[in-house]
Amino acid sequence: MQVPSFLLRRLYVKGSLRNEDGGFAFDLKNSLGSGYAEQVLPLTVDGEEVPPEQASFSIDGQRVQFSAVSSAQPFTLAMNKVVTIGVEGLTLPAGKHKLGVGFVVTGMGTMQFDVTDAIGGAADGAGDADR
């Protein structure tokens, strides 16, 4: 079963894109249904891939690098839990940025979506998902 990208965009917390401590971060909140990803695809920012070793996710204070995700250590998308995606070593200039996110979900295959959000000063259109 393939989940349409317009539904997956609902995972993204609008307005959550921010620079912090030598990198940037944004939040996902699952209101669609619990799932487990056995692989996290490379994050893209403005069309450029972020190396998996620079990207991580945090849930309840536990941080896991994208490169460590496997069937034995899945990326969990629990219902109504906020997951912070962080990237080290890359800060973003003020303005709009297009983020691409993807997962390989057990029993469902590859799921991908992209959103556009803004950092600082570019309030108009911040958090708008590309449709």
Contacts in CASP RR format, 6 or more apart in sequence:
PFRMAT RR
TARGET T0000
AUTHOR 0000-0000-0000
METHOD contacts of the structure
MODEL  1
MQVPSFLLRRLYVKGSLRNEDGGFAFDLKNSLGSGYAEQVLPLTVDGEEV
PPEQASFSIDGQRVQFSAVSSAQPFTLAMNKVVTIGVEGLTLPAGKHKLG
VGFVVTGMGTMQFDVTDAIGGAADGAGDADR
1 108 0 8 1.000
2 108 0 8 1.000
2 109 0 8 1.000
2 111 0 8 1.000
3 32 0 8 1.000
3 108 0 8 1.000
3 111 0 8 1.000
5 112 0 8 1.000
5 113 0 8 1.000
5 114 0 8 1.000
6 129 0 8 1.000
6 131 0 8 1.000
7 32 0 8 1.000
8 32 0 8 1.000
8 111 0 8 1.000
8 112 0 8 1.000
8 113 0 8 1.000
9 113 0 8 1.000
9 114 0 8 1.000
9 115 0 8 1.000
9 129 0 8 1.000
10 31 0 8 1.000
10 32 0 8 1.000
11 28 0 8 1.000
11 29 0 8 1.000
11 30 0 8 1.000
11 31 0 8 1.000
11 32 0 8 1.000
11 77 0 8 1.000
11 101 0 8 1.000
11 113 0 8 1.000
12 26 0 8 1.000
12 27 0 8 1.000
12 28 0 8 1.000
12 99 0 8 1.000
12 101 0 8 1.000
12 113 0 8 1.000
12 115 0 8 1.000
12 117 0 8 1.000
12 127 0 8 1.000
12 129 0 8 1.000
13 26 0 8 1.000
13 27 0 8 1.000
13 28 0 8 1.000
13 29 0 8 1.000
13 82 0 8 1.000
14 117 0 8 1.000
14 126 0 8 1.000
14 127 0 8 1.000
14 128 0 8 1.000
14 129 0 8 1.000
15 26 0 8 1.000
15 117 0 8 1.000
15 118 0 8 1.000
15 126 0 8 1.000
15 127 0 8 1.000
16 25 0 8 1.000
16 26 0 8 1.000
16 27 0 8 1.000
16 117 0 8 1.000
17 24 0 8 1.000
17 25 0 8 1.000
17 26 0 8 1.000
17 92 0 8 1.000
17 97 0 8 1.000
17 99 0 8 1.000
17 117 0 8 1.000
17 118 0 8 1.000
17 119 0 8 1.000
17 127 0 8 1.000
18 24 0 8 1.000
18 25 0 8 1.000
18 26 0 8 1.000
18 119 0 8 1.000
19 91 0 8 1.000
19 92 0 8 1.000
19 119 0 8 1.000
22 88 0 8 1.000
22 89 0 8 1.000
22 90 0 8 1.000
22 91 0 8 1.000
23 86 0 8 1.000
23 87 0 8 1.000
23 88 0 8 1.000
23 89 0 8 1.000
23 90 0 8 1.000
23 91 0 8 1.000
24 86 0 8 1.000
24 87 0 8 1.000
24 90 0 8 1.000
24 91 0 8 1.000
24 92 0 8 1.000
24 119 0 8 1.000
25 84 0 8 1.000
25 85 0 8 1.000
25 86 0 8 1.000
25 87 0 8 1.000
26 84 0 8 1.000
26 85 0 8 1.000
26 86 0 8 1.000
26 99 0 8 1.000
26 117 0 8 1.000
27 82 0 8 1.000
27 83 0 8 1.000
27 84 0 8 1.000
27 85 0 8 1.000
28 77 0 8 1.000
28 82 0 8 1.000
28 83 0 8 1.000
28 84 0 8 1.000
28 85 0 8 1.000
28 101 0 8 1.000
29 80 0 8 1.000
29 81 0 8 1.000
29 82 0 8 1.000
29 83 0 8 1.000
30 77 0 8 1.000
30 78 0 8 1.000
30 79 0 8 1.000
30 80 0 8 1.000
30 81 0 8 1.000
30 83 0 8 1.000
31 79 0 8 1.000
31 80 0 8 1.000
33 77 0 8 1.000
33 79 0 8 1.000
34 76 0 8 1.000
34 77 0 8 1.000
34 78 0 8 1.000
34 79 0 8 1.000
35 76 0 8 1.000
35 77 0 8 1.000
35 78 0 8 1.000
35 105 0 8 1.000
35 106 0 8 1.000
36 74 0 8 1.000
36 75 0 8 1.000
36 76 0 8 1.000
36 77 0 8 1.000
36 105 0 8 1.000
36 106 0 8 1.000
37 69 0 8 1.000
37 74 0 8 1.000
37 75 0 8 1.000
37 76 0 8 1.000
37 77 0 8 1.000
37 103 0 8 1.000
37 104 0 8 1.000
37 105 0 8 1.000
37 106 0 8 1.000
38 69 0 8 1.000
38 70 0 8 1.000
38 71 0 8 1.000
38 74 0 8 1.000
38 75 0 8 1.000
38 104 0 8 1.000
38 105 0 8 1.000
38 106 0 8 1.000
39 69 0 8 1.000
39 70 0 8 1.000
39 103 0 8 1.000
39 104 0 8 1.000
40 52 0 8 1.000
40 55 0 8 1.000
40 57 0 8 1.000
40 66 0 8 1.000
40 69 0 8 1.000
40 75 0 8 1.000
40 102 0 8 1.000
40 103 0 8 1.000
40 104 0 8 1.000
41 101 0 8 1.000
41 102 0 8 1.000
41 103 0 8 1.000
41 104 0 8 1.000
41 110 0 8 1.000
41 112 0 8 1.000
42 49 0 8 1.000
42 50 0 8 1.000
42 51 0 8 1.000
42 52 0 8 1.000
42 55 0 8 1.000
42 66 0 8 1.000
43 49 0 8 1.000
43 50 0 8 1.000
43 55 0 8 1.000
43 66 0 8 1.000
43 85 0 8 1.000
43 87 0 8 1.000
43 99 0 8 1.000
43 100 0 8 1.000
43 101 0 8 1.000
43 102 0 8 1.000
44 50 0 8 1.000
44 98 0 8 1.000
44 99 0 8 1.000
44 100 0 8 1.000
44 114 0 8 1.000
45 87 0 8 1.000
45 90 0 8 1.000
45 92 0 8 1.000
45 97 0 8 1.000
45 98 0 8 1.000
45 99 0 8 1.000
45 100 0 8 1.000
46 97 0 8 1.000
46 98 0 8 1.000
47 98 0 8 1.000
47 100 0 8 1.000
50 87 0 8 1.000
50 90 0 8 1.000
52 65 0 8 1.000
52 66 0 8 1.000
52 67 0 8 1.000
53 65 0 8 1.000
53 66 0 8 1.000
53 67 0 8 1.000
54 87 0 8 1.000
54 88 0 8 1.000
54 89 0 8 1.000
54 90 0 8 1.000
55 65 0 8 1.000
55 66 0 8 1.000
55 85 0 8 1.000
55 86 0 8 1.000
55 87 0 8 1.000
55 88 0 8 1.000
56 63 0 8 1.000
56 64 0 8 1.000
56 65 0 8 1.000
56 66 0 8 1.000
56 85 0 8 1.000
56 86 0 8 1.000
56 87 0 8 1.000
56 88 0 8 1.000
57 63 0 8 1.000
57 64 0 8 1.000
57 66 0 8 1.000
57 75 0 8 1.000
57 83 0 8 1.000
57 84 0 8 1.000
57 85 0 8 1.000
57 86 0 8 1.000
58 64 0 8 1.000
58 83 0 8 1.000
58 84 0 8 1.000
58 86 0 8 1.000
59 76 0 8 1.000
59 78 0 8 1.000
59 81 0 8 1.000
59 82 0 8 1.000
59 83 0 8 1.000
59 84 0 8 1.000
60 81 0 8 1.000
64 73 0 8 1.000
64 75 0 8 1.000
69 75 0 8 1.000
71 106 0 8 1.000
74 106 0 8 1.000
75 103 0 8 1.000
77 83 0 8 1.000
77 103 0 8 1.000
85 101 0 8 1.000
92 119 0 8 1.000
93 119 0 8 1.000
94 118 0 8 1.000
94 119 0 8 1.000
94 120 0 8 1.000
94 121 0 8 1.000
94 122 0 8 1.000
95 118 0 8 1.000
95 119 0 8 1.000
95 120 0 8 1.000
95 121 0 8 1.000
95 122 0 8 1.000
96 116 0 8 1.000
96 117 0 8 1.000
96 118 0 8 1.000
96 122 0 8 1.000
96 125 0 8 1.000
96 126 0 8 1.000
97 116 0 8 1.000
97 117 0 8 1.000
97 118 0 8 1.000
97 119 0 8 1.000
98 114 0 8 1.000
98 115 0 8 1.000
98 116 0 8 1.000
98 130 0 8 1.000
99 114 0 8 1.000
99 115 0 8 1.000
99 116 0 8 1.000
99 117 0 8 1.000
100 112 0 8 1.000
100 113 0 8 1.000
100 114 0 8 1.000
100 115 0 8 1.000
101 112 0 8 1.000
101 113 0 8 1.000
101 114 0 8 1.000
101 115 0 8 1.000
102 110 0 8 1.000
102 111 0 8 1.000
102 112 0 8 1.000
102 113 0 8 1.000
103 110 0 8 1.000
103 111 0 8 1.000
103 112 0 8 1.000
104 110 0 8 1.000
104 111 0 8 1.000
105 111 0 8 1.000
113 129 0 8 1.000
114 129 0 8 1.000
114 130 0 8 1.000
115 127 0 8 1.000
115 128 0 8 1.000
115 129 0 8 1.000
115 130 0 8 1.000
116 125 0 8 1.000
116 127 0 8 1.000
116 128 0 8 1.000
116 129 0 8 1.000
116 130 0 8 1.000
117 126 0 8 1.000
117 127 0 8 1.000
117 128 0 8 1.000
118 125 0 8 1.000
118 126 0 8 1.000
118 127 0 8 1.000
END
